[in-house]
Amino acid sequence: MVVRDTSGAVSETVEDKVRRPHGELVADVLAILWGATEPLTPQQINTALGRDLARTTVTTILSRLHEKGTLVRSRAGRGFAYAAADDAAGLAAGRMRRELEREPQRDLVLKRFVSSLSGDDEEALRRLLLESEDGA
């Protein structure tokens, strides 16, 4: 949709601008941090993203991920440098554990979860459970 102001100038509306899918920017930030060999500052992450984002946008994302425990941070000059607290598999496992902890009927949740797995995933889970028993 095109909008004209009182002087006749044309501008785009929010509907015309391309928006990122929810979470895409967070996923990109995490991918950069997982690939880094050391903690990165918001400016370094913004540069690696290759987008024209406001400094505050990246800083807000990093701060929120830090508050959730997804990132750790250390002092870097007057600001912070950030690193991932865990890899992608560790983050997914943490989400699964938190969901399970919220449910009063954990046995039922686990039963339904296992019954929804593919044969290969079920076999992998059985193998991992046996390995953890042997290692305990």
Sine and cosine of phi, psi and omega as CSV:
sin_phi,cos_phi,sin_psi,cos_psi,sin_omega,cos_omega
0.00,0.00,0.67,-0.74,0.02,-1.00
-0.97,-0.26,0.69,-0.72,0.03,-1.00
-0.85,-0.52,0.70,-0.72,0.07,-1.00
-0.94,-0.35,0.73,-0.69,0.06,-1.00
-0.99,0.12,-0.09,-1.00,-0.08,-1.00
-0.90,0.43,-0.37,0.93,0.03,-1.00
-1.00,0.04,-0.09,1.00,-0.01,-1.00
1.00,-0.08,-0.05,1.00,0.01,-1.00
-0.93,0.37,0.60,-0.80,-0.04,-1.00
-0.99,-0.12,0.66,-0.75,0.09,-1.00
-0.64,-0.77,0.40,-0.92,0.04,-1.00
-1.00,0.07,0.48,-0.88,0.11,-0.99
-1.00,-0.08,0.17,-0.99,0.00,-1.00
-0.85,0.52,-0.57,0.82,-0.03,-1.00
-0.89,0.45,-0.47,0.89,-0.04,-1.00
-0.99,0.16,-0.35,0.94,-0.05,-1.00
-0.99,0.17,0.62,-0.79,0.00,-1.00
-0.97,0.23,0.80,-0.60,0.01,-1.00
-0.95,-0.30,0.57,-0.83,0.08,-1.00
-0.96,0.28,0.58,-0.81,0.13,-0.99
-0.86,0.51,0.52,-0.85,-0.02,-1.00
-0.82,0.58,0.79,-0.62,0.06,-1.00
1.00,0.01,-0.17,0.99,-0.03,-1.00
-0.89,0.46,-0.68,0.73,-0.01,-1.00
-0.91,0.41,-0.65,0.76,0.05,-1.00
-0.88,0.47,-0.70,0.72,0.02,-1.00
-0.88,0.47,-0.64,0.76,0.03,-1.00
-0.91,0.42,-0.66,0.75,0.03,-1.00
-0.88,0.47,-0.71,0.70,0.01,-1.00
-0.90,0.45,-0.64,0.77,0.03,-1.00
-0.88,0.48,-0.65,0.76,0.03,-1.00
-0.90,0.45,-0.71,0.70,-0.03,-1.00
-0.93,0.38,-0.60,0.80,0.04,-1.00
-0.91,0.42,-0.51,0.86,0.00,-1.00
-1.00,0.07,-0.13,0.99,-0.06,-1.00
-0.99,0.12,0.51,-0.86,0.04,-1.00
-1.00,-0.06,-0.13,0.99,0.02,-1.00
-0.48,-0.88,0.27,-0.96,0.05,-1.00
-0.86,0.51,0.55,-0.83,-0.03,-1.00
-0.87,-0.49,0.53,-0.85,0.06,-1.00
-0.99,0.13,0.30,-0.95,0.08,-1.00
-0.83,0.56,-0.62,0.79,0.01,-1.00
-0.90,0.44,-0.68,0.73,0.03,-1.00
-0.90,0.45,-0.64,0.77,0.02,-1.00
-0.92,0.39,-0.69,0.73,0.02,-1.00
-0.86,0.51,-0.69,0.73,0.03,-1.00
-0.89,0.46,-0.69,0.72,-0.01,-1.00
-0.91,0.41,-0.51,0.86,0.03,-1.00
-0.92,0.39,-0.49,0.87,0.03,-1.00
0.93,0.37,0.45,0.89,0.02,-1.00
-0.88,-0.48,0.31,-0.95,0.02,-1.00
-1.00,-0.05,0.95,0.31,-0.04,-1.00
-0.98,-0.20,0.51,-0.86,0.09,-1.00
-0.92,0.39,0.56,-0.83,0.02,-1.00
-0.83,0.56,-0.64,0.77,-0.04,-1.00
-0.92,0.40,-0.48,0.88,0.03,-1.00
-0.89,0.46,-0.77,0.64,-0.01,-1.00
-0.92,0.40,-0.67,0.74,0.00,-1.00
-0.88,0.47,-0.64,0.77,0.03,-1.00
-0.90,0.43,-0.70,0.71,0.03,-1.00
-0.87,0.50,-0.73,0.68,-0.01,-1.00
-0.89,0.45,-0.67,0.74,0.01,-1.00
-0.89,0.45,-0.68,0.73,0.00,-1.00
-0.92,0.40,-0.66,0.76,0.04,-1.00
-0.91,0.41,-0.58,0.82,0.06,-1.00
-0.91,0.41,-0.69,0.72,0.02,-1.00
-0.87,0.49,-0.54,0.84,0.01,-1.00
-0.99,0.17,-0.16,0.99,-0.03,-1.00
1.00,0.04,0.12,0.99,0.00,-1.00
-0.97,0.24,-0.51,0.86,0.01,-1.00
-0.84,-0.54,0.44,-0.90,0.19,-0.98
-0.93,-0.37,0.43,-0.90,0.00,-1.00
-0.68,-0.73,0.43,-0.90,0.04,-1.00
-0.68,-0.73,0.39,-0.92,0.00,-1.00
-0.90,0.43,0.68,-0.74,0.09,-1.00
-0.63,-0.78,1.00,-0.07,-0.08,-1.00
0.93,0.37,-0.78,-0.62,0.01,-1.00
-1.00,0.05,-0.16,0.99,-0.03,-1.00
-0.89,-0.45,-0.51,-0.86,-0.03,-1.00
-0.77,-0.64,0.41,-0.91,0.20,-0.98
-0.90,-0.43,0.59,-0.80,-0.13,-0.99
-0.88,-0.48,0.52,-0.85,0.09,-1.00
-0.62,-0.78,0.45,-0.90,0.03,-1.00
-0.93,0.36,0.68,-0.73,0.03,-1.00
-0.97,0.25,-0.41,0.91,-0.04,-1.00
-0.41,-0.91,0.21,-0.98,0.07,-1.00
-0.99,0.14,0.02,-1.00,-0.07,-1.00
-0.87,0.50,-0.67,0.75,0.00,-1.00
-0.91,0.42,-0.63,0.78,0.03,-1.00
-0.91,0.42,-0.63,0.78,0.04,-1.00
-0.91,0.40,-0.67,0.74,0.03,-1.00
-0.90,0.44,-0.66,0.75,0.03,-1.00
-0.89,0.46,-0.64,0.77,0.04,-1.00
-0.90,0.44,-0.65,0.76,0.05,-1.00
-0.90,0.44,-0.66,0.75,0.02,-1.00
-0.89,0.45,-0.69,0.72,-0.01,-1.00
-0.89,0.45,-0.68,0.73,0.00,-1.00
-0.90,0.44,-0.63,0.77,0.05,-1.00
-0.89,0.45,-0.68,0.73,0.01,-1.00
-0.90,0.44,-0.64,0.77,-0.02,-1.00
-0.91,0.41,-0.40,0.92,0.01,-1.00
-0.98,0.22,-0.33,0.95,-0.11,-0.99
-1.00,-0.06,0.77,-0.64,0.03,-1.00
-0.95,0.31,-0.47,0.88,-0.01,-1.00
-0.98,-0.22,0.94,0.35,-0.08,-1.00
-0.87,0.49,-0.63,0.77,0.00,-1.00
-0.86,0.51,-0.68,0.73,0.00,-1.00
-0.91,0.41,-0.67,0.75,0.02,-1.00
-0.88,0.47,-0.72,0.70,0.01,-1.00
-0.89,0.45,-0.65,0.76,0.02,-1.00
-0.87,0.49,-0.72,0.70,0.00,-1.00
-0.92,0.40,-0.61,0.79,0.02,-1.00
-0.89,0.46,-0.76,0.65,-0.03,-1.00
-0.90,0.44,-0.63,0.78,-0.02,-1.00
-0.94,0.35,-0.31,0.95,0.01,-1.00
-1.00,-0.02,-0.10,1.00,-0.04,-1.00
-0.97,0.25,0.47,-0.88,0.14,-0.99
-0.94,0.34,0.28,-0.96,0.02,-1.00
-0.84,0.54,-0.66,0.75,0.01,-1.00
-0.91,0.42,-0.68,0.74,0.01,-1.00
-0.92,0.39,-0.62,0.78,0.02,-1.00
-0.90,0.44,-0.66,0.75,0.03,-1.00
-0.91,0.41,-0.65,0.76,0.03,-1.00
-0.89,0.45,-0.64,0.77,0.03,-1.00
-0.91,0.42,-0.68,0.74,0.05,-1.00
-0.87,0.50,-0.70,0.71,-0.01,-1.00
-0.88,0.47,-0.70,0.72,-0.01,-1.00
-0.91,0.42,-0.61,0.79,0.04,-1.00
-0.91,0.42,-0.66,0.75,0.04,-1.00
-0.90,0.43,-0.66,0.75,0.02,-1.00
-0.89,0.45,-0.64,0.77,-0.01,-1.00
-0.94,0.34,-0.53,0.85,0.08,-1.00
-0.93,0.37,-0.66,0.76,0.00,-1.00
-0.92,0.39,-0.55,0.83,-0.03,-1.00
-0.99,0.11,-0.22,0.98,-0.06,-1.00
-1.00,0.10,0.00,0.00,0.00,0.00
